[in-house]
């Protein structure tokens, strides 16, 4: 489904001569193809799953946000703007992100569901969240929140 959406959007962008969108989607497709090749070498002939595609898109957004920060510090507003345009394009393929309150409630639900009570249960909680909220939250932020909630034991 997501693969088809990417291809349809690429065709539309090419027809509309939207150069930034075309180049961004081509970058996504190249990264997707690379991941598919890696998956095939591990015995998965179908390539990566929808959840893995969402994870790939999230990491691409994170990379661009880091680049914007670096370009802004370096006084390269033009390059920062280019990265922001790419983020806007990539985010069109991601589901709506959870608000901080929704994310907190999801963490609480995961902790309760997995009966987690200390940091050693973090893997169970993160696995539950990734399974149920793939593409809808930034897991680098979530892991910190889960650590804080579970504490040491």
Chimera marker file (.cmm) of the C-alpha trace (Angstrom):
<marker_set name="trace">
<marker id="1" x="0.000" y="0.000" z="0.000" r="1" g="1" b="0" radius="0.5"/>
<marker id="2" x="2.698" y="2.492" z="1.008" r="1" g="1" b="0" radius="0.5"/>
<marker id="3" x="4.894" y="1.419" z="-1.893" r="1" g="1" b="0" radius="0.5"/>
<marker id="4" x="2.035" y="2.042" z="-4.313" r="1" g="1" b="0" radius="0.5"/>
<marker id="5" x="1.341" y="5.421" z="-2.724" r="1" g="1" b="0" radius="0.5"/>
<marker id="6" x="5.002" y="6.375" z="-3.190" r="1" g="1" b="0" radius="0.5"/>
<marker id="7" x="4.945" y="5.355" z="-6.861" r="1" g="1" b="0" radius="0.5"/>
<marker id="8" x="1.662" y="7.165" z="-7.549" r="1" g="1" b="0" radius="0.5"/>
<marker id="9" x="2.912" y="10.336" z="-5.870" r="1" g="1" b="0" radius="0.5"/>
<marker id="10" x="6.163" y="10.120" z="-7.842" r="1" g="1" b="0" radius="0.5"/>
<marker id="11" x="4.260" y="9.904" z="-11.130" r="1" g="1" b="0" radius="0.5"/>
<marker id="12" x="2.049" y="12.848" z="-10.184" r="1" g="1" b="0" radius="0.5"/>
<marker id="13" x="5.053" y="14.923" z="-9.100" r="1" g="1" b="0" radius="0.5"/>
<marker id="14" x="6.851" y="14.158" z="-12.356" r="1" g="1" b="0" radius="0.5"/>
<marker id="15" x="3.817" y="15.242" z="-14.369" r="1" g="1" b="0" radius="0.5"/>
<marker id="16" x="3.525" y="18.434" z="-12.306" r="1" g="1" b="0" radius="0.5"/>
<marker id="17" x="7.288" y="19.047" z="-12.619" r="1" g="1" b="0" radius="0.5"/>
<marker id="18" x="7.740" y="19.290" z="-8.847" r="1" g="1" b="0" radius="0.5"/>
<marker id="19" x="11.493" y="18.765" z="-8.765" r="1" g="1" b="0" radius="0.5"/>
<marker id="20" x="11.955" y="18.709" z="-4.964" r="1" g="1" b="0" radius="0.5"/>
<marker id="21" x="9.172" y="16.158" z="-4.498" r="1" g="1" b="0" radius="0.5"/>
<marker id="22" x="10.499" y="13.974" z="-7.332" r="1" g="1" b="0" radius="0.5"/>
<marker id="23" x="14.033" y="13.947" z="-5.943" r="1" g="1" b="0" radius="0.5"/>
<marker id="24" x="12.815" y="13.253" z="-2.394" r="1" g="1" b="0" radius="0.5"/>
<marker id="25" x="10.628" y="10.334" z="-3.431" r="1" g="1" b="0" radius="0.5"/>
<marker id="26" x="13.484" y="8.941" z="-5.498" r="1" g="1" b="0" radius="0.5"/>
<marker id="27" x="15.675" y="9.102" z="-2.371" r="1" g="1" b="0" radius="0.5"/>
<marker id="28" x="12.985" y="7.228" z="-0.443" r="1" g="1" b="0" radius="0.5"/>
<marker id="29" x="12.702" y="4.594" z="-3.177" r="1" g="1" b="0" radius="0.5"/>
<marker id="30" x="16.494" y="4.152" z="-3.272" r="1" g="1" b="0" radius="0.5"/>
<marker id="31" x="16.636" y="3.646" z="0.502" r="1" g="1" b="0" radius="0.5"/>
<marker id="32" x="13.676" y="1.281" z="0.277" r="1" g="1" b="0" radius="0.5"/>
<marker id="33" x="15.326" y="-0.752" z="-2.462" r="1" g="1" b="0" radius="0.5"/>
<marker id="34" x="18.521" y="-0.948" z="-0.398" r="1" g="1" b="0" radius="0.5"/>
<marker id="35" x="16.597" y="-2.239" z="2.619" r="1" g="1" b="0" radius="0.5"/>
<marker id="36" x="14.728" y="-4.736" z="0.413" r="1" g="1" b="0" radius="0.5"/>
<marker id="37" x="18.037" y="-6.107" z="-0.866" r="1" g="1" b="0" radius="0.5"/>
<marker id="38" x="19.292" y="-6.464" z="2.706" r="1" g="1" b="0" radius="0.5"/>
<marker id="39" x="16.071" y="-8.258" z="3.663" r="1" g="1" b="0" radius="0.5"/>
<marker id="40" x="16.409" y="-10.672" z="0.740" r="1" g="1" b="0" radius="0.5"/>
<marker id="41" x="19.906" y="-11.616" z="1.844" r="1" g="1" b="0" radius="0.5"/>
<marker id="42" x="18.355" y="-12.591" z="5.182" r="1" g="1" b="0" radius="0.5"/>
<marker id="43" x="15.800" y="-14.831" z="3.479" r="1" g="1" b="0" radius="0.5"/>
<marker id="44" x="12.865" y="-12.404" z="3.230" r="1" g="1" b="0" radius="0.5"/>
<marker id="45" x="11.968" y="-12.507" z="-0.469" r="1" g="1" b="0" radius="0.5"/>
<marker id="46" x="9.127" y="-9.972" z="-0.123" r="1" g="1" b="0" radius="0.5"/>
<marker id="47" x="11.355" y="-7.143" z="1.127" r="1" g="1" b="0" radius="0.5"/>
<marker id="48" x="10.653" y="-5.067" z="4.194" r="1" g="1" b="0" radius="0.5"/>
<marker id="49" x="7.240" y="-4.710" z="5.840" r="1" g="1" b="0" radius="0.5"/>
<marker id="50" x="5.031" y="-1.627" z="6.048" r="1" g="1" b="0" radius="0.5"/>
<marker id="51" x="6.180" y="-1.029" z="9.644" r="1" g="1" b="0" radius="0.5"/>
<marker id="52" x="9.815" y="-1.132" z="8.550" r="1" g="1" b="0" radius="0.5"/>
<marker id="53" x="9.028" y="1.332" z="5.754" r="1" g="1" b="0" radius="0.5"/>
<marker id="54" x="7.481" y="3.680" z="8.312" r="1" g="1" b="0" radius="0.5"/>
<marker id="55" x="10.569" y="3.321" z="10.472" r="1" g="1" b="0" radius="0.5"/>
<marker id="56" x="12.754" y="4.119" z="7.454" r="1" g="1" b="0" radius="0.5"/>
<marker id="57" x="10.723" y="7.259" z="6.742" r="1" g="1" b="0" radius="0.5"/>
<marker id="58" x="10.986" y="8.363" z="10.364" r="1" g="1" b="0" radius="0.5"/>
<marker id="59" x="14.749" y="7.954" z="10.314" r="1" g="1" b="0" radius="0.5"/>
<marker id="60" x="14.920" y="9.985" z="7.103" r="1" g="1" b="0" radius="0.5"/>
<marker id="61" x="12.972" y="12.800" z="8.779" r="1" g="1" b="0" radius="0.5"/>
<marker id="62" x="15.276" y="12.656" z="11.812" r="1" g="1" b="0" radius="0.5"/>
<marker id="63" x="18.367" y="12.852" z="9.579" r="1" g="1" b="0" radius="0.5"/>
<marker id="64" x="16.969" y="15.917" z="7.857" r="1" g="1" b="0" radius="0.5"/>
<marker id="65" x="16.139" y="17.615" z="11.151" r="1" g="1" b="0" radius="0.5"/>
<marker id="66" x="19.727" y="17.068" z="12.260" r="1" g="1" b="0" radius="0.5"/>
<marker id="67" x="20.918" y="18.515" z="8.950" r="1" g="1" b="0" radius="0.5"/>
<marker id="68" x="18.694" y="21.578" z="9.355" r="1" g="1" b="0" radius="0.5"/>
<marker id="69" x="20.254" y="22.221" z="12.749" r="1" g="1" b="0" radius="0.5"/>
<marker id="70" x="23.770" y="21.930" z="11.299" r="1" g="1" b="0" radius="0.5"/>
<marker id="71" x="22.958" y="24.109" z="8.273" r="1" g="1" b="0" radius="0.5"/>
<marker id="72" x="21.356" y="26.757" z="10.467" r="1" g="1" b="0" radius="0.5"/>
<marker id="73" x="24.421" y="26.887" z="12.700" r="1" g="1" b="0" radius="0.5"/>
<marker id="74" x="26.599" y="27.132" z="9.602" r="1" g="1" b="0" radius="0.5"/>
<marker id="75" x="24.590" y="30.008" z="8.173" r="1" g="1" b="0" radius="0.5"/>
<marker id="76" x="23.260" y="28.016" z="5.208" r="1" g="1" b="0" radius="0.5"/>
<marker id="77" x="19.575" y="28.936" z="5.267" r="1" g="1" b="0" radius="0.5"/>
<marker id="78" x="19.171" y="27.806" z="1.655" r="1" g="1" b="0" radius="0.5"/>
<marker id="79" x="20.217" y="24.243" z="2.466" r="1" g="1" b="0" radius="0.5"/>
<marker id="80" x="18.143" y="24.250" z="5.660" r="1" g="1" b="0" radius="0.5"/>
<marker id="81" x="15.107" y="25.265" z="3.578" r="1" g="1" b="0" radius="0.5"/>
<marker id="82" x="15.782" y="22.424" z="1.132" r="1" g="1" b="0" radius="0.5"/>
<marker id="83" x="15.881" y="19.916" z="3.993" r="1" g="1" b="0" radius="0.5"/>
<marker id="84" x="12.632" y="21.346" z="5.416" r="1" g="1" b="0" radius="0.5"/>
<marker id="85" x="10.945" y="20.852" z="2.038" r="1" g="1" b="0" radius="0.5"/>
<marker id="86" x="12.130" y="17.237" z="1.979" r="1" g="1" b="0" radius="0.5"/>
<marker id="87" x="10.746" y="16.702" z="5.496" r="1" g="1" b="0" radius="0.5"/>
<marker id="88" x="7.356" y="18.041" z="4.392" r="1" g="1" b="0" radius="0.5"/>
<marker id="89" x="7.348" y="15.597" z="1.477" r="1" g="1" b="0" radius="0.5"/>
<marker id="90" x="8.366" y="12.591" z="3.584" r="1" g="1" b="0" radius="0.5"/>
<marker id="91" x="5.845" y="13.380" z="6.313" r="1" g="1" b="0" radius="0.5"/>
<marker id="92" x="3.031" y="13.077" z="3.753" r="1" g="1" b="0" radius="0.5"/>
<marker id="93" x="3.638" y="9.310" z="3.827" r="1" g="1" b="0" radius="0.5"/>
<marker id="94" x="3.711" y="8.995" z="7.620" r="1" g="1" b="0" radius="0.5"/>
<marker id="95" x="0.590" y="8.565" z="9.733" r="1" g="1" b="0" radius="0.5"/>
<marker id="96" x="-0.312" y="11.411" z="12.054" r="1" g="1" b="0" radius="0.5"/>
<marker id="97" x="2.079" y="11.514" z="15.003" r="1" g="1" b="0" radius="0.5"/>
<marker id="98" x="0.749" y="11.042" z="18.517" r="1" g="1" b="0" radius="0.5"/>
<marker id="99" x="0.610" y="14.108" z="20.738" r="1" g="1" b="0" radius="0.5"/>
<marker id="100" x="2.712" y="14.066" z="23.896" r="1" g="1" b="0" radius="0.5"/>
<marker id="101" x="-0.389" y="13.229" z="25.975" r="1" g="1" b="0" radius="0.5"/>
<marker id="102" x="-1.320" y="10.372" z="23.640" r="1" g="1" b="0" radius="0.5"/>
<marker id="103" x="2.265" y="9.131" z="23.682" r="1" g="1" b="0" radius="0.5"/>
<marker id="104" x="2.287" y="9.185" z="27.481" r="1" g="1" b="0" radius="0.5"/>
<marker id="105" x="-0.994" y="7.255" z="27.590" r="1" g="1" b="0" radius="0.5"/>
<marker id="106" x="0.387" y="4.706" z="25.112" r="1" g="1" b="0" radius="0.5"/>
<marker id="107" x="3.475" y="4.203" z="27.289" r="1" g="1" b="0" radius="0.5"/>
<marker id="108" x="1.291" y="3.733" z="30.368" r="1" g="1" b="0" radius="0.5"/>
<marker id="109" x="-0.852" y="1.203" z="28.492" r="1" g="1" b="0" radius="0.5"/>
<marker id="110" x="2.229" y="-0.693" z="27.298" r="1" g="1" b="0" radius="0.5"/>
<marker id="111" x="3.696" y="-0.832" z="30.806" r="1" g="1" b="0" radius="0.5"/>
<marker id="112" x="0.378" y="-2.068" z="32.197" r="1" g="1" b="0" radius="0.5"/>
<marker id="113" x="-0.175" y="-4.568" z="29.367" r="1" g="1" b="0" radius="0.5"/>
<marker id="114" x="3.314" y="-6.072" z="29.725" r="1" g="1" b="0" radius="0.5"/>
<marker id="115" x="3.225" y="-5.866" z="33.532" r="1" g="1" b="0" radius="0.5"/>
<marker id="116" x="6.553" y="-4.066" z="33.479" r="1" g="1" b="0" radius="0.5"/>
<marker id="117" x="7.898" y="-2.817" z="36.775" r="1" g="1" b="0" radius="0.5"/>
<marker id="118" x="11.590" y="-2.132" z="36.225" r="1" g="1" b="0" radius="0.5"/>
<marker id="119" x="14.130" y="-1.275" z="33.551" r="1" g="1" b="0" radius="0.5"/>
<marker id="120" x="14.802" y="-4.915" z="32.686" r="1" g="1" b="0" radius="0.5"/>
<marker id="121" x="11.285" y="-5.018" z="31.172" r="1" g="1" b="0" radius="0.5"/>
<marker id="122" x="12.030" y="-2.143" z="28.819" r="1" g="1" b="0" radius="0.5"/>
<marker id="123" x="12.451" y="-4.441" z="25.806" r="1" g="1" b="0" radius="0.5"/>
<marker id="124" x="8.957" y="-5.863" z="26.263" r="1" g="1" b="0" radius="0.5"/>
<marker id="125" x="7.455" y="-2.390" z="26.538" r="1" g="1" b="0" radius="0.5"/>
<marker id="126" x="9.337" y="-1.033" z="23.503" r="1" g="1" b="0" radius="0.5"/>
<marker id="127" x="8.390" y="-4.124" z="21.473" r="1" g="1" b="0" radius="0.5"/>
<marker id="128" x="4.726" y="-3.583" z="22.329" r="1" g="1" b="0" radius="0.5"/>
<marker id="129" x="4.916" y="0.090" z="21.364" r="1" g="1" b="0" radius="0.5"/>
<marker id="130" x="6.699" y="-0.616" z="18.073" r="1" g="1" b="0" radius="0.5"/>
<marker id="131" x="4.163" y="-3.290" z="17.218" r="1" g="1" b="0" radius="0.5"/>
<marker id="132" x="1.148" y="-1.091" z="17.964" r="1" g="1" b="0" radius="0.5"/>
<marker id="133" x="2.353" y="2.431" z="17.160" r="1" g="1" b="0" radius="0.5"/>
<marker id="134" x="4.830" y="2.018" z="14.294" r="1" g="1" b="0" radius="0.5"/>
<marker id="135" x="5.305" y="5.281" z="12.447" r="1" g="1" b="0" radius="0.5"/>
<marker id="136" x="3.185" y="7.231" z="14.895" r="1" g="1" b="0" radius="0.5"/>
<marker id="137" x="5.823" y="8.145" z="17.482" r="1" g="1" b="0" radius="0.5"/>
<marker id="138" x="9.516" y="8.953" z="17.680" r="1" g="1" b="0" radius="0.5"/>
<marker id="139" x="10.982" y="5.927" z="19.435" r="1" g="1" b="0" radius="0.5"/>
<marker id="140" x="14.189" y="7.718" z="20.402" r="1" g="1" b="0" radius="0.5"/>
<marker id="141" x="12.070" y="10.059" z="22.558" r="1" g="1" b="0" radius="0.5"/>
<marker id="142" x="9.858" y="7.211" z="23.732" r="1" g="1" b="0" radius="0.5"/>
<marker id="143" x="12.779" y="5.136" z="25.006" r="1" g="1" b="0" radius="0.5"/>
<marker id="144" x="13.830" y="7.958" z="27.325" r="1" g="1" b="0" radius="0.5"/>
<marker id="145" x="10.297" y="8.308" z="28.653" r="1" g="1" b="0" radius="0.5"/>
<marker id="146" x="10.003" y="4.540" z="29.197" r="1" g="1" b="0" radius="0.5"/>
<marker id="147" x="13.328" y="4.507" z="31.088" r="1" g="1" b="0" radius="0.5"/>
<marker id="148" x="12.105" y="7.326" z="33.315" r="1" g="1" b="0" radius="0.5"/>
<marker id="149" x="8.832" y="5.540" z="34.059" r="1" g="1" b="0" radius="0.5"/>
<marker id="150" x="10.390" y="2.161" z="34.772" r="1" g="1" b="0" radius="0.5"/>
<marker id="151" x="13.331" y="3.466" z="36.775" r="1" g="1" b="0" radius="0.5"/>
<marker id="152" x="16.101" y="1.230" z="38.090" r="1" g="1" b="0" radius="0.5"/>
<marker id="153" x="15.620" y="-2.057" z="39.914" r="1" g="1" b="0" radius="0.5"/>
<link id1="1" id2="2" r="1" g="1" b="0" radius="0.2"/>
<link id1="2" id2="3" r="1" g="1" b="0" radius="0.2"/>
<link id1="3" id2="4" r="1" g="1" b="0" radius="0.2"/>
<link id1="4" id2="5" r="1" g="1" b="0" radius="0.2"/>
<link id1="5" id2="6" r="1" g="1" b="0" radius="0.2"/>
<link id1="6" id2="7" r="1" g="1" b="0" radius="0.2"/>
<link id1="7" id2="8" r="1" g="1" b="0" radius="0.2"/>
<link id1="8" id2="9" r="1" g="1" b="0" radius="0.2"/>
<link id1="9" id2="10" r="1" g="1" b="0" radius="0.2"/>
<link id1="10" id2="11" r="1" g="1" b="0" radius="0.2"/>
<link id1="11" id2="12" r="1" g="1" b="0" radius="0.2"/>
<link id1="12" id2="13" r="1" g="1" b="0" radius="0.2"/>
<link id1="13" id2="14" r="1" g="1" b="0" radius="0.2"/>
<link id1="14" id2="15" r="1" g="1" b="0" radius="0.2"/>
<link id1="15" id2="16" r="1" g="1" b="0" radius="0.2"/>
<link id1="16" id2="17" r="1" g="1" b="0" radius="0.2"/>
<link id1="17" id2="18" r="1" g="1" b="0" radius="0.2"/>
<link id1="18" id2="19" r="1" g="1" b="0" radius="0.2"/>
<link id1="19" id2="20" r="1" g="1" b="0" radius="0.2"/>
<link id1="20" id2="21" r="1" g="1" b="0" radius="0.2"/>
<link id1="21" id2="22" r="1" g="1" b="0" radius="0.2"/>
<link id1="22" id2="23" r="1" g="1" b="0" radius="0.2"/>
<link id1="23" id2="24" r="1" g="1" b="0" radius="0.2"/>
<link id1="24" id2="25" r="1" g="1" b="0" radius="0.2"/>
<link id1="25" id2="26" r="1" g="1" b="0" radius="0.2"/>
<link id1="26" id2="27" r="1" g="1" b="0" radius="0.2"/>
<link id1="27" id2="28" r="1" g="1" b="0" radius="0.2"/>
<link id1="28" id2="29" r="1" g="1" b="0" radius="0.2"/>
<link id1="29" id2="30" r="1" g="1" b="0" radius="0.2"/>
<link id1="30" id2="31" r="1" g="1" b="0" radius="0.2"/>
<link id1="31" id2="32" r="1" g="1" b="0" radius="0.2"/>
<link id1="32" id2="33" r="1" g="1" b="0" radius="0.2"/>
<link id1="33" id2="34" r="1" g="1" b="0" radius="0.2"/>
<link id1="34" id2="35" r="1" g="1" b="0" radius="0.2"/>
<link id1="35" id2="36" r="1" g="1" b="0" radius="0.2"/>
<link id1="36" id2="37" r="1" g="1" b="0" radius="0.2"/>
<link id1="37" id2="38" r="1" g="1" b="0" radius="0.2"/>
<link id1="38" id2="39" r="1" g="1" b="0" radius="0.2"/>
<link id1="39" id2="40" r="1" g="1" b="0" radius="0.2"/>
<link id1="40" id2="41" r="1" g="1" b="0" radius="0.2"/>
<link id1="41" id2="42" r="1" g="1" b="0" radius="0.2"/>
<link id1="42" id2="43" r="1" g="1" b="0" radius="0.2"/>
<link id1="43" id2="44" r="1" g="1" b="0" radius="0.2"/>
<link id1="44" id2="45" r="1" g="1" b="0" radius="0.2"/>
<link id1="45" id2="46" r="1" g="1" b="0" radius="0.2"/>
<link id1="46" id2="47" r="1" g="1" b="0" radius="0.2"/>
<link id1="47" id2="48" r="1" g="1" b="0" radius="0.2"/>
<link id1="48" id2="49" r="1" g="1" b="0" radius="0.2"/>
<link id1="49" id2="50" r="1" g="1" b="0" radius="0.2"/>
<link id1="50" id2="51" r="1" g="1" b="0" radius="0.2"/>
<link id1="51" id2="52" r="1" g="1" b="0" radius="0.2"/>
<link id1="52" id2="53" r="1" g="1" b="0" radius="0.2"/>
<link id1="53" id2="54" r="1" g="1" b="0" radius="0.2"/>
<link id1="54" id2="55" r="1" g="1" b="0" radius="0.2"/>
<link id1="55" id2="56" r="1" g="1" b="0" radius="0.2"/>
<link id1="56" id2="57" r="1" g="1" b="0" radius="0.2"/>
<link id1="57" id2="58" r="1" g="1" b="0" radius="0.2"/>
<link id1="58" id2="59" r="1" g="1" b="0" radius="0.2"/>
<link id1="59" id2="60" r="1" g="1" b="0" radius="0.2"/>
<link id1="60" id2="61" r="1" g="1" b="0" radius="0.2"/>
<link id1="61" id2="62" r="1" g="1" b="0" radius="0.2"/>
<link id1="62" id2="63" r="1" g="1" b="0" radius="0.2"/>
<link id1="63" id2="64" r="1" g="1" b="0" radius="0.2"/>
<link id1="64" id2="65" r="1" g="1" b="0" radius="0.2"/>
<link id1="65" id2="66" r="1" g="1" b="0" radius="0.2"/>
<link id1="66" id2="67" r="1" g="1" b="0" radius="0.2"/>
<link id1="67" id2="68" r="1" g="1" b="0" radius="0.2"/>
<link id1="68" id2="69" r="1" g="1" b="0" radius="0.2"/>
<link id1="69" id2="70" r="1" g="1" b="0" radius="0.2"/>
<link id1="70" id2="71" r="1" g="1" b="0" radius="0.2"/>
<link id1="71" id2="72" r="1" g="1" b="0" radius="0.2"/>
<link id1="72" id2="73" r="1" g="1" b="0" radius="0.2"/>
<link id1="73" id2="74" r="1" g="1" b="0" radius="0.2"/>
<link id1="74" id2="75" r="1" g="1" b="0" radius="0.2"/>
<link id1="75" id2="76" r="1" g="1" b="0" radius="0.2"/>
<link id1="76" id2="77" r="1" g="1" b="0" radius="0.2"/>
<link id1="77" id2="78" r="1" g="1" b="0" radius="0.2"/>
<link id1="78" id2="79" r="1" g="1" b="0" radius="0.2"/>
<link id1="79" id2="80" r="1" g="1" b="0" radius="0.2"/>
<link id1="80" id2="81" r="1" g="1" b="0" radius="0.2"/>
<link id1="81" id2="82" r="1" g="1" b="0" radius="0.2"/>
<link id1="82" id2="83" r="1" g="1" b="0" radius="0.2"/>
<link id1="83" id2="84" r="1" g="1" b="0" radius="0.2"/>
<link id1="84" id2="85" r="1" g="1" b="0" radius="0.2"/>
<link id1="85" id2="86" r="1" g="1" b="0" radius="0.2"/>
<link id1="86" id2="87" r="1" g="1" b="0" radius="0.2"/>
<link id1="87" id2="88" r="1" g="1" b="0" radius="0.2"/>
<link id1="88" id2="89" r="1" g="1" b="0" radius="0.2"/>
<link id1="89" id2="90" r="1" g="1" b="0" radius="0.2"/>
<link id1="90" id2="91" r="1" g="1" b="0" radius="0.2"/>
<link id1="91" id2="92" r="1" g="1" b="0" radius="0.2"/>
<link id1="92" id2="93" r="1" g="1" b="0" radius="0.2"/>
<link id1="93" id2="94" r="1" g="1" b="0" radius="0.2"/>
<link id1="94" id2="95" r="1" g="1" b="0" radius="0.2"/>
<link id1="95" id2="96" r="1" g="1" b="0" radius="0.2"/>
<link id1="96" id2="97" r="1" g="1" b="0" radius="0.2"/>
<link id1="97" id2="98" r="1" g="1" b="0" radius="0.2"/>
<link id1="98" id2="99" r="1" g="1" b="0" radius="0.2"/>
<link id1="99" id2="100" r="1" g="1" b="0" radius="0.2"/>
<link id1="100" id2="101" r="1" g="1" b="0" radius="0.2"/>
<link id1="101" id2="102" r="1" g="1" b="0" radius="0.2"/>
<link id1="102" id2="103" r="1" g="1" b="0" radius="0.2"/>
<link id1="103" id2="104" r="1" g="1" b="0" radius="0.2"/>
<link id1="104" id2="105" r="1" g="1" b="0" radius="0.2"/>
<link id1="105" id2="106" r="1" g="1" b="0" radius="0.2"/>
<link id1="106" id2="107" r="1" g="1" b="0" radius="0.2"/>
<link id1="107" id2="108" r="1" g="1" b="0" radius="0.2"/>
<link id1="108" id2="109" r="1" g="1" b="0" radius="0.2"/>
<link id1="109" id2="110" r="1" g="1" b="0" radius="0.2"/>
<link id1="110" id2="111" r="1" g="1" b="0" radius="0.2"/>
<link id1="111" id2="112" r="1" g="1" b="0" radius="0.2"/>
<link id1="112" id2="113" r="1" g="1" b="0" radius="0.2"/>
<link id1="113" id2="114" r="1" g="1" b="0" radius="0.2"/>
<link id1="114" id2="115" r="1" g="1" b="0" radius="0.2"/>
<link id1="115" id2="116" r="1" g="1" b="0" radius="0.2"/>
<link id1="116" id2="117" r="1" g="1" b="0" radius="0.2"/>
<link id1="117" id2="118" r="1" g="1" b="0" radius="0.2"/>
<link id1="118" id2="119" r="1" g="1" b="0" radius="0.2"/>
<link id1="119" id2="120" r="1" g="1" b="0" radius="0.2"/>
<link id1="120" id2="121" r="1" g="1" b="0" radius="0.2"/>
<link id1="121" id2="122" r="1" g="1" b="0" radius="0.2"/>
<link id1="122" id2="123" r="1" g="1" b="0" radius="0.2"/>
<link id1="123" id2="124" r="1" g="1" b="0" radius="0.2"/>
<link id1="124" id2="125" r="1" g="1" b="0" radius="0.2"/>
<link id1="125" id2="126" r="1" g="1" b="0" radius="0.2"/>
<link id1="126" id2="127" r="1" g="1" b="0" radius="0.2"/>
<link id1="127" id2="128" r="1" g="1" b="0" radius="0.2"/>
<link id1="128" id2="129" r="1" g="1" b="0" radius="0.2"/>
<link id1="129" id2="130" r="1" g="1" b="0" radius="0.2"/>
<link id1="130" id2="131" r="1" g="1" b="0" radius="0.2"/>
<link id1="131" id2="132" r="1" g="1" b="0" radius="0.2"/>
<link id1="132" id2="133" r="1" g="1" b="0" radius="0.2"/>
<link id1="133" id2="134" r="1" g="1" b="0" radius="0.2"/>
<link id1="134" id2="135" r="1" g="1" b="0" radius="0.2"/>
<link id1="135" id2="136" r="1" g="1" b="0" radius="0.2"/>
<link id1="136" id2="137" r="1" g="1" b="0" radius="0.2"/>
<link id1="137" id2="138" r="1" g="1" b="0" radius="0.2"/>
<link id1="138" id2="139" r="1" g="1" b="0" radius="0.2"/>
<link id1="139" id2="140" r="1" g="1" b="0" radius="0.2"/>
<link id1="140" id2="141" r="1" g="1" b="0" radius="0.2"/>
<link id1="141" id2="142" r="1" g="1" b="0" radius="0.2"/>
<link id1="142" id2="143" r="1" g="1" b="0" radius="0.2"/>
<link id1="143" id2="144" r="1" g="1" b="0" radius="0.2"/>
<link id1="144" id2="145" r="1" g="1" b="0" radius="0.2"/>
<link id1="145" id2="146" r="1" g="1" b="0" radius="0.2"/>
<link id1="146" id2="147" r="1" g="1" b="0" radius="0.2"/>
<link id1="147" id2="148" r="1" g="1" b="0" radius="0.2"/>
<link id1="148" id2="149" r="1" g="1" b="0" radius="0.2"/>
<link id1="149" id2="150" r="1" g="1" b="0" radius="0.2"/>
<link id1="150" id2="151" r="1" g="1" b="0" radius="0.2"/>
<link id1="151" id2="152" r="1" g="1" b="0" radius="0.2"/>
<link id1="152" id2="153" r="1" g="1" b="0" radius="0.2"/>
</marker_set>
